[in-house]
Amino acid sequence: MDTIRDWPADIFAALKAADIRQVAYVPDAGHGALIRMCHADPAISALPLTTEEEGIGLATGAWLGGVRACLLMQSSGVGNCINMLSLAANCRSPLLLLVTMRGDLGETNPWQIPMGQAVADVLRAMGVVVHEIDRAEQAAGVVAYAAQMAFDANAMVAVLIRQALIGAKRFVAAAG
């Protein structure tokens, strides 16, 4: 895990530079610091969701209202969004997704592995451009370019924040 740089602060700075004013999220420890920064900034509306697909509708509505939005989620939430991605695709509305990964490097929770392994392929199959970061020094630049692509080209873009950066959570199965 890369702890030398404050990558959540770097991502927050990139979102601010991209004029993101709405951040929707399902609570997630991997995004915890970023979520707290968004809540602390009066220029950003930080909106908790009950399920990830709600965020696609919020981001589309924000865009229609002239506001740039970003959706934060964990990789397991990508599966909840598949059908709703058609909204952004058919409307050609920009969609910026920041996805903390589970189910890859160091994962011990068997429930996270299937979706974690499929996320990039599933998003690409739905027409989402996928970028990945696994080192802190990549965070600001990749998020900045992803935001530029999403909002300047009306594209669906996801940034996958790999477990090599955020660290793997320890899971121990209960004895049967």
PyMOL commands that set and color helices and strands:
alter all, ss='L'
color gray80, all
select helices_A, chain A and resi 7-17+29-40+53-64+75-81+85-91+113-125+136-152+163-166
alter helices_A, ss='H'
color red, helices_A
select strands_A, chain A and resi 20-25+45-48+68-74+95-100+129-133+156-161
alter strands_A, ss='S'
color yellow, strands_A
deselect
rebuild
show_as cartoon
